[in-house]
């Protein structure tokens, strides 16, 4: 049997209808391609608007629908806004899935029904107490023998004990071999002062870890232990501890000088009523604070040394570029600058959107742990993509300033792409400064340079021990008693 197609081999070329339909098909294909591209662009803009809305809401939510405001005093708009947010939360919860891919039970996160509970491990009791009763507390009738019994294990802290006072009779010896006098030592008898190791450590931790001023530290020691000391004594005690911590402070500094990458940041700190600068330096295991009346590169040279060969992750302060070329500029700072400008000027929205797109693209690329040659190519791609943003001209001065900000850091936005030990943001350094900033808000100012030295040593070692998963009290007590 001969097919219809083979019977008319020249039909396609001769029939005008076929040619017409082929043109229509090609036109539809082009239209479909344009629609797909338009859809992608629309989705991209929608995602950006969602991210922008989330940022704006996080920034201004305390001014809208304050949950602490009585319902009777809320406006209709505030109430409607609360209802809308509640509906959105419920819809998100319903659509979310947990890690196993199953829908969250009743839209609420947490362990599912039937999951083995995780109880707090109860310690073994050191003492057993029988709780008995002879008479009914209502009518006075004798109760006789118990009909059942229950067990409860209670954990409590002991009553604070009053301070102990010990006399140390210290003997001196002569070593004929060394031709020198030897003074006997005891770990519970410090070389200086009238207070023992526990008092030194507890006072210092009250002062810095618990953020108490000297006056409240003295009051707490009196309340808990009946130990009466003056505000000046609190200061002297913390100075003695800082002196003992000094070699360990220098040890942290030496470790940071060997680090492959160091997060650095600085903030204002009042000393004697004048503006000084608190610097933080950190890697994965160490945190060091330096309080000084300078914001220049000399501080970096003093702490990290002239021959520091690692990377510095920082903001755009000129002191960093004056110290080294091995810089990673912080993307979080860049995003904040771009978001702030785009919130005010519609013309800056594409800049903000493009920056987020570049970062997300590289982030997804790095998840595959690509080899060095591919990393180098992606770094060049990122630089080229960012340069495209700076080639446009903008009328608004704020947008021009943002472009200048991008251009000034052009050589320092992408080292993290080729250096696995380098982070793209300096969020770690900002977290390191949070605790000292809280103390700054509480005490207002440090009085003199003696106070800055104490602050540096104690805060450095507490932060470093925490970073290493160690107990600051145990570590400080070990050093004081050594």
Secondary structure, 3 states (H helix, E strand, C coil): CCCHHHHCCCHHHHCHHHHHHHHHHHHHHHHHHHHHHHHHHHHHHHHHHHHHHHHHHHHHHHHCCCCCCCHHHCCHHHHHHHHHHHHHHHHHHHHCECCCCCECHHHCCCCCCCCCCCCCCCCCCCCCCCCCCCECCCCCCECCCCCCCCCCCCCCCCCCCCCCCCCCCCCEEEECCCCEEEECCCCCCCCCCCCCHHHHHHHHHHHHHCCCCHHHHHHHHHHHHCCCCCHHHHHHHHHHHHHHHHHHHHHHHHHHHCCCEEEEEEEEEEECCEEEEEEEEECCCCEEEEEECCCCHHHHHHHHCCCCCCEEEECCCHHHHHHCCCEEECHHHHHHHHHHHHHHCHHHHHHHHHHHHHHHHHHHHHCCCCCHHHHHHHHHHHHHHHHHHHCCCCCCHHHHHHHHHHHHCHHHCCHHHHCCCCCCCCHHHHHHHHHHHHHHHHHCCECCHHHHHHHHHHHHHHHHHHHCCCCHHHHHHHHHHC
